[in-house]
Structure formats: structure tokens, C-alpha cells
Amino acid sequence: MKGVALGFIETRGNSGTLQAIDTMLKTADVEFVQRVEIGGGFITTVIRGEVGAVRSSVEAGAEEAARVGELVSTNVIPSAHAEVFELLGVKK
């Protein structure tokens, strides 16, 4: 699949993470990839899909995460390289 975007939201605490995941999946046609607990209460959520869908989902999810918890950062990789998927341990 060419041109698959990856979206990331990092929060501190589980409530913001769960709210962000729920909002992202409801906002656009994106796929949940994984949730990674980094330590110290930091959690990163990863989604994938078409660039526009991922961007709008990350934006909406970030707003909700900040509303109910602590938003740390967001990022969208518009056309992730195959090796990035390998690093995450998921299929492109």
C-alpha cells in the first residue's frame, strides 16, 4: 500500500489516551495500530490511513486528549517509509 500515513498522539495518563483513541476512530476512516506505554505515565497511540483522514483524526483526538487529560505531543508522517512500519512491528 503506497502513501500510508501514520499518526501519533502522546499523552500522560490513560484517560486522555482512551478519549483520543475513541475520537480518532470516530472522526475519519483510520485504523488503530497500537498503544504503547512508554513509562512514567506516558502513552503513545498510533493510527494509520490516508493522509487527510489521519491528519483530521489526530487533530480531533489531540483536542479531546487535552480536554480530559494531559496532551504531550502529536505527529503525522504523511507517507511513512516501509522501515518505519518495521520499527513499529506492523505491516504496511
C-alpha positions as CSV (number, residue, x, y, z in Angstrom):
1,M,0.0,0.0,0.0
2,K,1.6,3.3,-1.1
3,G,1.3,6.5,0.7
4,V,0.1,5.2,4.1
5,A,0.2,7.9,6.7
6,L,0.9,7.3,10.4
7,G,-0.5,9.5,13.1
8,F,0.8,9.7,16.7
9,I,-0.7,11.1,19.9
10,E,1.3,11.0,23.1
11,T,-0.4,11.7,26.4
12,R,0.4,11.4,30.1
13,G,-2.3,9.2,31.7
14,N,-4.8,6.7,30.4
15,S,-8.0,8.9,30.4
16,G,-6.7,11.2,27.7
17,T,-5.4,8.3,25.7
18,L,-8.7,6.5,25.7
19,Q,-10.6,9.6,24.8
20,A,-8.1,10.3,21.9
21,I,-8.4,6.8,20.5
22,D,-12.2,6.9,20.6
23,T,-12.3,10.3,19.0
24,M,-9.8,9.5,16.3
25,L,-11.6,6.3,15.3
26,K,-14.9,8.2,15.1
27,T,-13.6,11.2,13.2
28,A,-12.4,9.5,10.0
29,D,-11.7,6.2,8.3
30,V,-8.4,5.4,10.1
31,E,-7.1,2.1,11.6
32,F,-5.9,1.8,15.2
33,V,-2.3,0.4,15.0
34,Q,-1.1,0.2,18.6
35,R,-0.9,1.8,22.0
36,V,2.5,1.9,23.6
37,E,3.1,2.5,27.3
38,I,6.5,4.3,27.4
39,G,6.8,4.6,31.2
40,G,6.3,7.4,33.7
41,G,2.6,7.6,32.6
42,F,3.4,8.4,29.0
43,I,1.4,6.6,26.4
44,T,1.7,6.9,22.6
45,T,-1.2,5.9,20.3
46,V,-0.6,5.1,16.7
47,I,-3.1,5.1,13.8
48,R,-2.8,4.8,10.1
49,G,-4.8,5.6,6.9
50,E,-4.9,8.2,4.1
51,V,-3.1,11.4,4.9
52,G,-6.2,13.6,5.2
53,A,-8.0,11.2,7.4
54,V,-5.0,10.7,9.7
55,R,-4.5,14.5,10.0
56,S,-8.1,15.2,10.9
57,S,-8.2,12.3,13.3
58,V,-5.0,13.3,15.1
59,E,-6.2,16.9,15.4
60,A,-9.6,15.9,16.8
61,G,-8.0,13.3,19.1
62,A,-5.5,15.8,20.4
63,E,-8.2,18.3,21.3
64,E,-10.1,15.7,23.2
65,A,-7.0,14.3,24.9
66,A,-6.1,17.8,26.1
67,R,-9.6,18.4,27.3
68,V,-9.7,15.4,29.6
69,G,-6.0,14.8,30.4
70,E,-2.5,15.9,29.5
71,L,-1.6,16.1,25.8
72,V,2.2,15.8,25.3
73,S,2.7,15.8,21.6
74,T,1.2,14.9,18.2
75,N,2.8,13.9,14.9
76,V,1.7,12.8,11.4
77,I,4.1,11.1,8.9
78,P,2.3,11.7,5.6
79,S,3.9,8.8,3.6
80,A,5.8,6.6,6.1
81,H,8.7,4.6,4.7
82,A,8.4,0.8,4.9
83,E,11.2,0.6,7.5
84,V,9.1,2.8,9.9
85,F,6.4,0.2,9.8
86,E,9.1,-2.5,10.5
87,L,10.3,-0.5,13.5
88,L,6.7,-0.4,14.9
89,G,6.3,-4.1,14.2
90,V,3.3,-3.7,11.9
91,K,2.6,-4.5,8.3
92,K,2.4,-1.6,5.8
